[in-house]
């Protein structure tokens, strides 16, 4: 039996996060129960987290709400609680329409790279900065990436929060005029570089899932 081939259309995407991360449905109607279920399961695995159950639920609910308001397809989050403050990070995948060709007639990644601007580091390690580069994803090809420390406007708010974040733009194959956007972020600015390395490793697992043959099925995330 043959599996999906390059001629079959893309019908989903797949990405893998570390087993310590939380994955759950972020729809408002089911989100709260999903969060309680995954936290309950994690506390059973790690009883030392029992005292932090309420904090974990609040943290996951907040980042899930932000993800839903941004129209994402996939959501994963890390939430570790210590004596000082939660160590959190989140990763989302969304799909957007491709950029139009730029003034030089370049399609694909050309307009995306043209829109992303480098920002040199400031005087302090936590000042905003941004680097832009092309990356090769083993199962999805060449992608554009913007990463660094950014001031992000909160959804439905005028306030901003400073985050270490990476956005990876992956064009759909076969002339499909869409782009998958993998957005990963953490408020832990002191850990910016190691967290960006973690985000890079997660993005390396990204792949497009093609329509399966009639005699074989494949689950898409």
C-alpha positions as CSV (number, residue, x, y, z in Angstrom):
1,X,0.0,0.0,0.0
2,X,1.4,3.4,-0.9
3,X,1.3,6.4,1.3
4,X,0.8,10.1,0.5
5,X,2.7,11.3,-2.5
6,X,4.0,14.7,-3.6
7,X,1.0,15.0,-6.0
8,X,-1.6,14.7,-3.3
9,X,-2.9,18.0,-1.9
10,X,-2.0,19.2,1.6
11,X,-4.8,18.8,4.1
12,X,-3.1,19.5,7.4
13,X,0.1,20.3,9.2
14,X,2.0,18.5,11.9
15,X,4.5,19.7,14.6
16,X,5.9,18.0,17.6
17,X,6.5,19.7,21.0
18,X,8.4,18.2,24.0
19,X,6.5,15.7,26.0
20,X,6.6,18.1,29.0
21,X,4.5,20.6,27.1
22,X,0.7,20.9,27.2
23,X,-1.5,20.4,24.1
24,X,-5.2,20.9,24.2
25,X,-8.3,22.2,22.4
26,X,-8.4,26.0,22.7
27,X,-12.0,26.6,21.6
28,X,-13.7,28.7,24.4
29,X,-16.5,26.1,24.7
30,X,-14.2,23.3,25.6
31,X,-11.0,25.0,26.6
32,X,-11.5,25.2,30.4
33,X,-12.3,21.5,30.7
34,X,-9.4,20.6,28.4
35,X,-7.0,22.6,30.6
36,X,-8.3,21.0,33.8
37,X,-7.9,17.5,32.2
38,X,-4.3,18.0,31.1
39,X,-3.3,19.7,34.4
40,X,-4.9,16.8,36.3
41,X,-3.0,14.3,34.2
42,X,0.3,16.2,34.7
43,X,-0.2,16.4,38.5
44,X,-0.8,12.6,38.6
45,X,2.6,12.2,36.8
46,X,4.3,14.8,39.0
47,X,2.6,15.1,42.4
48,X,5.0,17.9,43.4
49,X,2.9,20.1,41.0
50,X,-0.2,19.7,43.1
51,X,0.3,23.0,45.0
52,X,0.7,24.8,41.7
53,X,-2.4,23.4,40.1
54,X,-4.4,26.6,40.3
55,X,-1.5,28.7,38.9
56,X,-1.0,26.3,36.0
57,X,-4.7,26.4,35.1
58,X,-4.7,30.3,35.2
59,X,-1.6,30.5,33.1
60,X,-2.7,28.1,30.5
61,X,-6.2,29.7,30.3
62,X,-4.6,33.1,29.7
63,X,-2.3,32.0,26.9
64,X,-5.0,29.8,25.3
65,X,-7.3,32.8,25.2
66,X,-4.7,34.9,23.5
67,X,-4.1,32.1,21.0
68,X,-7.8,31.7,20.2
69,X,-8.2,35.5,19.6
70,X,-5.3,35.3,17.1
71,X,-7.1,32.6,15.0
72,X,-4.6,29.8,15.4
73,X,-4.9,26.2,14.2
74,X,-2.6,24.6,16.8
75,X,-1.6,25.5,20.3
76,X,1.1,24.1,22.6
77,X,2.4,25.6,25.9
78,X,5.1,25.0,28.4
79,X,4.3,26.0,32.0
80,X,6.7,25.1,34.9
81,X,6.1,26.6,38.3
82,X,9.0,27.2,40.8
83,X,9.4,29.2,44.0
84,X,9.7,32.5,42.1
85,X,7.5,32.7,39.0
86,X,6.1,30.4,36.3
87,X,8.4,29.6,33.5
88,X,6.1,29.8,30.4
89,X,6.3,29.6,26.7
90,X,3.8,29.0,24.0
91,X,3.8,28.0,20.3
92,X,1.0,28.4,17.8
93,X,0.5,27.5,14.1
94,X,-1.7,29.6,11.9
95,X,-2.3,29.7,8.2
96,X,-2.5,33.0,6.2
97,X,-2.7,34.0,2.6
98,X,0.6,34.4,0.9
99,X,2.1,37.8,0.3
100,X,1.7,39.3,-3.1
101,X,4.8,39.6,-5.3
102,X,7.1,42.5,-4.3
103,X,8.2,45.4,-6.5
104,X,10.9,43.2,-8.0
105,X,8.4,40.5,-9.0
106,X,9.6,38.0,-6.4
107,X,7.0,35.5,-5.1
108,X,7.4,32.8,-2.4
109,X,9.7,33.9,0.4
110,X,10.9,37.1,-1.4
111,X,8.1,39.4,-0.2
112,X,8.2,37.9,3.3
113,X,11.9,38.5,3.7
114,X,11.5,42.0,2.3
115,X,8.9,42.8,4.9
116,X,11.0,41.5,7.8
117,X,13.5,44.1,9.1
118,X,16.6,43.5,11.2
119,X,16.9,45.3,14.4
120,X,20.4,45.6,16.1
121,X,20.8,44.8,19.8
122,X,20.4,47.6,22.3
123,X,22.6,48.5,25.2
124,X,20.8,46.2,27.6
125,X,20.4,42.4,27.0
126,X,16.6,42.8,27.4
127,X,16.3,45.7,24.9
128,X,14.4,44.8,21.7
129,X,16.4,43.2,18.8
130,X,15.6,41.2,15.8
131,X,17.5,39.0,13.3
132,X,16.0,37.7,10.1
133,X,17.3,34.7,8.2
134,X,16.3,31.8,6.0
135,X,16.1,28.3,7.7
136,X,15.8,24.9,6.2
137,X,13.2,22.7,7.8
138,X,13.9,19.0,7.2
139,X,10.4,18.0,6.1
140,X,9.1,21.3,4.9
141,X,11.8,23.0,2.9
142,X,13.1,26.6,3.1
143,X,11.3,29.0,5.5
144,X,11.8,32.7,6.6
145,X,12.4,33.4,10.2
146,X,12.3,36.5,12.4
147,X,13.5,36.1,16.0
148,X,14.6,38.2,18.9
149,X,13.0,40.3,21.6
150,X,9.9,42.2,20.7
151,X,7.3,44.5,22.3
152,X,4.0,42.8,21.6
153,X,0.7,44.5,21.8
154,X,-1.7,42.4,24.0
155,X,-4.9,41.2,22.2
156,X,-7.9,43.5,22.7
157,X,-5.6,45.9,24.7
158,X,-3.4,48.9,24.2
159,X,-0.6,47.6,26.5
160,X,2.5,45.8,25.3
161,X,4.5,43.0,26.8
162,X,8.2,42.3,26.0
163,X,8.8,38.8,24.8
164,X,11.5,36.6,23.4
165,X,9.9,35.3,20.3
166,X,10.4,33.6,16.9
167,X,8.1,33.6,13.9
168,X,8.8,31.1,11.1
169,X,7.0,31.5,7.8
170,X,6.7,28.3,5.8
171,X,5.2,28.5,2.2
172,X,2.8,25.7,1.3
173,X,4.1,23.4,-1.5
174,X,3.0,22.9,-5.1
175,X,2.0,26.6,-5.7
176,X,-0.6,26.6,-2.9
177,X,-0.9,30.4,-2.1
178,X,-0.8,30.0,1.6
179,X,1.9,30.3,4.3
180,X,2.0,28.5,7.7
181,X,3.2,30.8,10.4
182,X,4.8,29.2,13.5
183,X,4.9,31.6,16.3
184,X,6.7,30.8,19.6
185,X,7.2,33.2,22.5
186,X,8.2,33.4,26.2
187,X,8.4,36.3,28.7
188,X,11.6,34.9,30.1
189,X,13.9,37.5,28.5
190,X,17.0,36.3,30.5
191,X,16.6,33.0,28.7
192,X,16.1,34.4,25.3
193,X,18.9,32.6,23.4
194,X,18.3,29.1,24.9
195,X,14.5,29.4,24.4
196,X,15.1,30.5,20.8
197,X,17.2,27.4,20.3
198,X,14.3,25.3,21.8
199,X,11.9,27.0,19.4
200,X,14.2,26.2,16.5
201,X,14.3,22.5,17.4
202,X,10.5,22.4,17.6
203,X,10.1,24.1,14.2
204,X,12.4,21.5,12.7
205,X,9.7,18.9,13.2
206,X,7.1,20.8,11.2
207,X,5.7,19.1,8.1
208,X,2.8,19.3,5.8
209,X,0.4,16.4,5.8
210,X,-0.9,15.4,2.4
211,X,-4.3,13.9,1.6
212,X,-4.0,10.2,2.3
213,X,-4.6,7.5,-0.3
214,X,-8.0,5.8,0.0
215,X,-6.4,2.7,1.5
216,X,-4.4,4.6,4.2
217,X,-5.1,7.4,6.6
218,X,-2.8,9.8,8.5
219,X,-3.7,11.9,11.5
220,X,-3.0,15.6,11.2
221,X,-2.4,18.0,14.1
